[in-house]
Amino acid sequence: MAEVVLRLGDDVSTDAIYPGRFMATVLPAETPQYCFADLTEFNRRLRAGEILPGSVVVAGRNFGTGSSREQAASCLKGWDLVIVARSYSRIFFQNAVNLGLRLVICPAIEADEGDELEFTPDAVIDATTDRSFPSEPLPPARQAIVDAGGLIPYIRMRLLQERTR
């Protein structure tokens, strides 16, 4: 089970996830410190280690709207957060897959901070409220990239498989 540590609404922009004023910092090892920087208490909890890897951010529709900045997905991946949203913006979604960020598409999700979620192949179960919400699986090719840890590890794995044949 994983705890919901942040609940957001619709149209969360990449600027809210990774503010543009930090764009000079682009290294994946450095971007996590600016994750939701303007949500100062949440950012402080992340940097203090109070939020466990695998914790969940729940959002509404069109998560990751706005710019194509890869740092928005990178900073979330750096904390090993799981994002459960009703839907994602197209560019953010592909950036997140390419970086191996765990995404769950759950069009009817309703969960509050502190709720404990369980994931099955076709649903998100809120153990706190005993409610179940259908989820949509990622397409198999995209899931394979996420499972490998991102596009670069996926390509490496495929190249090694080809060599051993």
C-alpha positions in Angstrom: 0.0 0.0 0.0 1.0 3.6 -0.6 0.0 6.8 1.1 -1.5 9.7 -0.7 0.9 12.6 0.3 -0.5 15.3 -2.0 -3.9 15.9 -3.6 -4.2 18.3 -6.5 -6.9 19.4 -8.9 -7.2 19.7 -12.7 -4.7 21.3 -15.0 -1.6 21.1 -12.8 1.1 22.8 -15.0 4.7 21.8 -15.4 5.5 25.2 -13.9 3.7 24.2 -10.7 5.6 20.9 -10.7 9.0 22.4 -11.6 9.0 26.2 -11.5 10.6 27.9 -14.5 12.9 30.0 -12.4 14.9 26.8 -11.7 15.4 25.9 -15.4 19.1 26.5 -15.1 19.2 23.3 -13.1 18.5 20.4 -15.4 20.5 17.5 -14.1 18.3 14.7 -12.9 20.4 14.4 -9.7 19.6 18.1 -8.9 16.0 18.7 -10.1 14.2 16.9 -7.3 15.1 19.6 -4.8 12.7 22.0 -6.7 9.8 19.6 -6.9 6.6 21.6 -6.2 8.9 24.4 -4.8 6.0 26.8 -4.5 4.1 24.3 -2.3 6.7 25.1 0.4 5.5 22.7 3.1 5.3 19.7 0.7 8.7 20.6 -0.8 10.2 20.8 2.8 8.7 17.4 3.6 10.3 15.9 0.5 13.7 17.4 1.2 13.5 16.4 4.9 12.9 12.7 3.9 9.5 12.7 5.5 7.8 11.4 2.3 8.7 7.8 1.5 9.6 6.5 -1.9 6.5 5.1 -3.6 4.2 7.7 -2.0 1.3 8.9 -4.2 0.3 12.2 -5.7 -3.3 12.2 -6.8 -4.5 14.7 -9.4 -7.4 15.5 -11.6 -7.5 15.9 -15.4 -4.6 17.1 -17.6 -1.8 16.6 -15.2 1.4 18.1 -16.5 -0.1 20.7 -18.8 2.0 23.6 -20.2 5.5 23.5 -21.3 7.4 20.5 -22.5 10.0 20.7 -19.8 11.3 17.3 -19.0 12.4 18.4 -15.5 8.8 18.2 -14.3 8.8 14.4 -14.8 12.5 14.2 -13.7 11.9 15.9 -10.3 9.0 13.6 -9.5 11.0 10.5 -10.6 13.8 11.7 -8.3 11.6 11.2 -5.3 10.2 8.0 -6.6 6.6 9.3 -6.4 3.7 7.6 -8.1 1.3 9.8 -9.9 -2.3 8.8 -10.1 -4.4 11.2 -12.3 -7.6 11.3 -14.2 -5.6 12.1 -17.3 -2.2 13.5 -18.4 -1.1 16.1 -20.9 0.4 14.3 -23.9 3.9 15.8 -23.7 4.2 15.3 -20.0 3.0 11.7 -20.3 5.6 10.8 -22.9 8.4 12.6 -20.9 7.3 10.6 -17.8 7.3 7.3 -19.7 10.7 8.1 -21.2 12.1 8.7 -17.7 10.4 5.7 -16.1 8.1 7.6 -13.8 5.3 5.5 -12.6 2.0 6.8 -13.8 -1.5 5.5 -13.2 -4.4 6.6 -15.3 -7.6 6.5 -13.2 -10.4 8.6 -14.7 -12.6 8.4 -11.6 -10.0 8.6 -8.8 -11.2 10.2 -5.6 -8.7 10.0 -2.7 -7.6 12.4 0.0 -4.2 13.0 1.6 -3.5 10.3 4.1 -5.5 7.7 2.3 -3.8 4.3 1.6 -4.0 3.1 -1.9 -3.5 -0.3 -3.4 -2.9 -1.0 -7.1 -4.1 -3.9 -9.1 -3.7 -4.3 -12.9 -7.1 -2.8 -13.5 -8.0 -0.7 -10.4 -6.9 1.6 -7.7 -8.3 0.6 -4.4 -8.6 3.1 -1.6 -8.2 1.0 1.5 -9.1 3.9 3.8 -12.6 4.4 2.2 -13.0 0.8 0.9 -13.7 2.2 -2.6 -12.4 0.9 -5.9 -11.7 3.0 -9.1 -11.1 1.4 -12.5 -7.7 2.3 -14.0 -6.5 2.2 -17.6 -3.3 0.2 -18.2 -0.5 1.8 -20.1 0.0 0.5 -23.6 2.3 -2.5 -23.5 5.2 -0.8 -25.2 5.1 2.2 -22.9 4.7 -0.1 -19.8 7.8 -2.0 -20.9 9.8 1.3 -21.0 8.5 2.3 -17.5 9.3 -1.2 -16.2 12.9 -0.9 -17.5 13.4 2.4 -15.7 13.0 4.6 -18.7 13.8 4.8 -22.4 17.6 4.6 -22.1 17.6 1.6 -19.8 15.0 0.0 -22.1 17.2 0.5 -25.2 20.3 -0.9 -23.4 18.3 -3.9 -22.3 17.1 -4.5 -25.9 20.6 -4.1 -27.3 22.0 -6.6 -24.9 19.2 -9.0 -25.8 20.1 -8.6 -29.4 23.8 -9.3 -28.7 23.1 -12.5 -26.9 21.1 -14.0 -29.7 
